[in-house]
Amino acid sequence: MNEYISEPKHETSYKREIPAFIAGLVILVITALFIGSGALARETYEDTEQWMKIVSWLAILSLIVRLFAANWVARIARRQNRRSVRWSWVAFAFPGITLSVIGLLGKKELTLDIDQNLPPRKQSARLGVTANELYISGRYPLSIDFASKAIEIDPENNKCREVRAMAYYHSGLLDESEKDFEKLRDTGFRLGKVYLFLGNIELKKGDFEKAAGYWSKARIKGNGTAKHQMNRYWNYRGRFILKRSDLKKKLYKPSGRGADLKSVKYKKGMEEIDNFLKTGNVKIRTSMSDLGLIIRFRKFPKSLYIGANYLEIEELSVNIDKQEIYMKLTDKNRLWLDYYPYMDRRKELETLKKYYSAATGK
């Protein structure tokens, strides 16, 4: 029997991928021209070395096209509720044909296929594949539905439980996520990843010490991301004046997003920085990343940095009359910044507030 899953309206209004269809046709036409013209034939060239160079370059170009097509087809397959891994392999082997075909296909209806003739583990595994595809494409509620059904059929399907735990986590359902990760921990399943996410959950709940304990266990189990989490939220917690190397460890940009703040400039607050400014001719640059606020003070050959994670800012307020931003940091540290509204053409202050609110919930 089949149980049909209804999708939100914004997900059901799917349009065919015409650009992919056109790209596939272009690849097919170009391939046909090369083969038909005899450009790849050894007899066409008098110089063997020249022929080998051309064939080598075309082989590299072919590999690039195949990888590009495989990646594109995988993303389209997820949007169409198809098996992305299978489609990507077919696209790697036959890029032109696969792009043309999938570009004209419509979206499949999502169903929970319950085949009583299959063993429970196999049926659960099939549902788990779909749950994982939905998770990768960011459709967390649907991923949770499929993973939950898979776990109902086979409670020992730890792969599905992991997918559901991560989908819960990214949906903001921390208690549900924690329960699933704790069950995975009890079974010893992928402990490095499990401890990492348990630490992330405690971070979101505001328990830094407990989070650090989990990340330490994750690091011992070989999880590299846990090391970055320790640096961001624990090893450098409360340390604001940093060297460039330490600043990168604490506030590196995981997504590549970030922006300079032309309308914001350091005023006072850190004694070491205040004394450095008294030496004169210090260039100041203020910027923000996904993780926090960064201020660089440079007077050749010396540079100092202030790096504050958003979670280390206990209070952020703006006094428009005084053109001043006040920040209360952890461990009784304070920071005052000048704010120039007339220079804020890109709404930098609002963007800073959004980053801060997203990180702290304030």
N, C-alpha and C positions, 0 to 999 in steps of 0.2 A: 504494500500500500504506500501511497505518496502523501506526505503532508506538505502543503504549499505554504511558503513563507511570503508574507506581504512585505513589500519594501516601501519606504517613504516616497511620496510623490516626486521629490526632486531627484530620486534615484531611478525612477521608472521611465522618465522622459529621456530616453537614450537615442542619440542620433548616430547613424552609421559613420564609420571612420573613413571618410572619403579621401583625406590626405594620404592615409596608409595605402588605400587602393591605388591612387595615382603613383605613389612612390614605387609600389610593386610593379606597375606597368612600365615605369621608366627603367627599372632594373632589368626587366625581361627584354625590353627593346634594345637596351645597350648591350646586354649579353648576346642577343641574337645577331646584332650588327658585328660584334667582335668575331663571333664564330663564322658568320656568313662571309665576312670579308677575308677570312684567312689570316687575320693579323696575329693569330696565335700559332700558326703553322711554322715549323722549322724551315721549310723550303722557301718561305717568303723572304728570308734574310740570308745574305751572303756571309755575314759575320756571325759566327756562333756566339761569341761573347756578347754582342749586341742583343741577340735573341734571348739569351739567358738573363740579361739585365731587365729587359722588358717583361719577361715572364715573372721574374722575381718581384718587380714593382707591382704588377697586376695581382700577384698572389697576396701581397701585403694589403693592397686595396680591397681585394675580395674578402679577406679576413675582417677588416674594419667594417665593411658593409654588412657582413654576416652577424657580427657582434651587435652592431647598431640595430639591425632588423630583429634579432632575437630579443633585445631589451625592449624595443618598441612593441613587438607582438605580445610579450609577457604582460606589459602594462595594459594593453587593449584587452587581452584575455581576462584579466582580473575584472575589468569594468564590465565585461560581458558574462561574467559568472562561468568562465571556462577554466580548464586546467592550464595554468600559465606555464608550468615547467614543461609539459608535453608540447605545447604550442611553441615555446621558445626553442626547443631542440629541433622541431620541424623547420622553424624559421631559419635556424642556423644552417641547416642542410639545403633548404630551398627558399631563400629570402624573398625573391620576386613573387613566386607563386603564393607563398603564405601571406605576405602583406596584402596581395590583391584579394585573396579569399576572405581573410578575417576582416578586411576593411568593409566588405559588403554584408557581413553577417550581423544579425540583430542580437539583442541581449536575451540570454536564456533566463527562463523563470527559475527562481530558486526553489528547490524542493528538498525536503528531508526524506530521502529514499530509505524506506524501511523494508528490506527484502528478508522475509522470514526464512528463506532457504539458505541464506549465507550464515556462517558462524558469527556470533556476536562480535568477536574481535575484529573480523574483517569489515563488518558493517560499520563499526565504530571508527575504524581507521579511515574508511572512505569519507565519513562525515568530518573527520578531523582534517583531511586535506582541504575541504571547502572552508572549514573554520579558519585554517591558517591563511588561505587565500584572502578571505574577508578581512582578517587582521592586518595583513600586509597592506591592503588597499585602504586601511583606516576606517572600515565599516564595523566598528566595535560592537554595537548592539546585535547585529546579525551574526557576527563571529561568536558572541556569547551564546546565542541561541543554538547554533550548530555544535559548538563545543559541549554545551550542557547536555544535548541529546546524545552525543557520543559517549559522554561520561555516564549517562543514565544506562546505556546499553552495556558498557564495559567500564566499571568503576576503576579498573587498574590501568586505564589509558592515560598515562602520565603526560604524554606529549600534548594531548588535548587539554588536560588540566593546566599545563603551562601556558598554552595559548589563551585559555579563558582567564587565567590569572593576570596575564599581561593586558588583555582587553579590558578587564575590570579596572586595572591600574590606570590605563590611559583614559578611561571613562570617568575617573574620579571616584570610583566605588572602592575605596581603600580597604574597608573591613572585609568585603568579599574577596578582594585580591589577596589580602593577608592570610585568610583561611586557606585558600588554595595553595599559596606558597608554603604555608606551614605543613600542609599535608605532603607536599613534594619533598620538603626537608626531612620529614619523618621517614620517607621511603628512600632517602639518599639520592634522589634524582637531580642531576645537574646542580650540585650544591653551590658551585661558583656563581651561577646566574641567580639561583634562588636567594642566596644571602645578599647579593647585590640589590635585588628588588625589595627584600625585606628591609634593608637599610634605607632605600629610597622612600619606602612607605613611612618609616619612622621620621625621616627628614621632613616629609610633608606634614607629619603630625607635630613637628617641632621638637622632637626628642633627639638632639644632636649626638648625645653620648651613646644612646642605644644604636643610632644609625651607624656611628663610627665602629661600634663593636661588630655589627653585621658586615660592614665593608672590610674590616680587618680579616674576618673569616673568609670572605669572598676572595680577597687578595691571596690568602694562603692556598686557596683552591685553584689559583691560577687565573683569576678574572682580572684582566688588565684595566677594565673600566673602573673597578673598585678603587684602584690607585688614584685615578683622576678625581673620584668622588672624595676620597680622603684629603687630597690636596685642596680641592675647592671649598669644602665645608668643614674640615676638621683641622688638618695640619697647619693651615694658614688662618684659622678662625681667630679674629681679634688682632691679627697682624696687618696693619694698614700701610705702613711705609715699607716698600719692598724694592728689591732689585728687579731688573727686567726679567731675568730668568725665573724668579719666583712669581712675578706677576703673571707670566704666561701659564705657570702651573695652576695658579689660583683662578684666573679669569680669562683663560683662552676662549676663543669664540667657536663653540661646537658647530654652529650652523653657518658661520661666516657672516652673520648679520652684525651690524654695529654702525655707529655714526658719531661724527664729531659734533660737539655742542658749542657752536659759535657764540651763543648768547649766555653761556654760563662760564664763570671764571672763579678760581679759588680766591677766598678772601682771608680766612684765618682759621685756626683750630689746632693744627699740629705744630708743636713747638719746634721740632727739627726743621720742618718746612718753612715756618715763619723766620727762623734764623737764616736759612738758606736764601730766602727772598731778600733779606737785608743786604746781601752782597751785591745786589743790583744786576740789571740786564739779564734777568732770568726769563726764558721763554716758557709760557704755560700753554698746555694743550689739554682740553677736557673732552672725553669721549665716553661712550657707553657701549657695552656689549650685551649679549643675552643674559650674562650672569651678574653684571655689576657696573659700577662707576669707576672710571680710570682717569687720573689726572697726572700728566707728565710735567716735571719741572726740569728745564735743561739750561745749563750754563757750561759751555764747553770747557773741559772735557767731562764734566760730571753731570749725571742725570739721576733724579729721584722720582719715585712713583708713589702715588696713593692709589690703592686698589681696595674697594669696598664691595663685597658681595651684597646684593639686595637684601638677603636674609640677615645681614649684619646691621642693617639700617632699621633701628627700632622705631624711629619717628622721622617723617619727612613733611615739612611745612613750608609754605611760600608766603612771604610778605611782599605784596605787589607795591605798596606805598614805599617801603624801604628798598625795594628791588633786591630782595635777599632771599636765599634758600637756606633753611636750617635743617641739619641732619643730626639726630641723636644716634650714635653708634653704640655697639656693644662695649662693655667694660668702661663705661662712663666717658667715652671719647665723644668729642663734638666737632662738627664741621660747619662752617659758614661759607656760602658761595654767593658771589655777586650774580644777579640776573638782570639782563638787559632786554626788556620786552621789545624794543624797537628793532633789535637784531634777530628776533625770533620769528623769522618769516616761514620757517618750515615746521612750526609748532613743536620745537624740540622739548619744551617743558612737558607738554602733554604726552609726548612719546616716552619720556623718562618716567612719568607717573604711571603709564600703562605697564612698562616693564616692571616697575616696583610693585604695582598691584598684582600683576600676574604671578610674581614670585612669592609674595607674602600674604596675598588675600586681603590686604588692607586698602 
